[in-house]
Amino acid sequence: MPEPRPISRPVDRLAAAVEGAAVLDAPAQKLAKVLRGALSPGAVKDGLSGTWLGHPLHPVLTDTVIGTWTSALLLDLSRDRHVARGADRLVGAGIAAAVPTALTGMTDWADGEPAADDVRRVGAVHAAGNVVALGLQVASLAARRRGARGRGVALSLAANGMLAVSGWLGGHLSYAQGLGVDQTRFDPGDEDWADALGAADLGSDPVSVQVGDTPVLLVRDAGVVRALHDRCSHRGCSLAEGTVQEGVVQCGCHGSRFSLHDGAVLRGPALLAQPAFDAREREGRIEVRRRTPAGV
């Protein structure tokens, strides 16, 4: 568990309360397991994760939902009935956009396992808040269509308030808790040759060694020593605990596949390539150095 942060602002107290809600663990873990089982690694999961984009798809879609519902509230301030109809259409558009947005978000959250307890809990409350906001907007649209415009606007206002809270928790997940960020970003490895392992100790099975501050995956692939950053860029699992076959390493946690040659993503849900290392055998030892990407 990370060191507790000083609690002063109301939002800090909210985050601390959610992070400490152990009652959420059992249902959240069960739901995440169901989601992972329903969506195995492959083209659909890559599409929802944003592997094809090189960036999580969920935050891209959230802008559409937030933008349409916020714009609808602004149009609701007008007394012009034509403008009011535009607000109703925006509420409907936001509802339609919320469905794929929720799917991408739930996919990302389910892959948070293995995760710290506080990350799991915040993600669960974030998702629940978004579902409540969606329900309020559906009720708002129904009221608007019945002619109960005042009730519809009030429901939209409540929905946007809930969306603001759940959206803040979503930002907390990424910016304070690091969910979804590149797990290799802060210990990329040394550009100079560094000792890693005795050459006789390395075979065809992958091993993880600590080189300075960086965990490095080493393996002999068709007689050639290959080296990648061992912490999967997706959620931080050790690639050495996965499987290696025909020049490819597959993460044992969520099924991402990377080329042993250069770390390229061959299958998601990972978004970013694994940092690759040059490796050499010298005087009975294996040495590695961080490889400079082409064009740099």
Summary of the structure (lengths in Angstrom):
residues: 296
radius of gyration: 23.5
end to end distance: 37.0
largest distance: 83.1
contacts: 939
relative contact order: 0.11
helix: 49%
strand: 17%
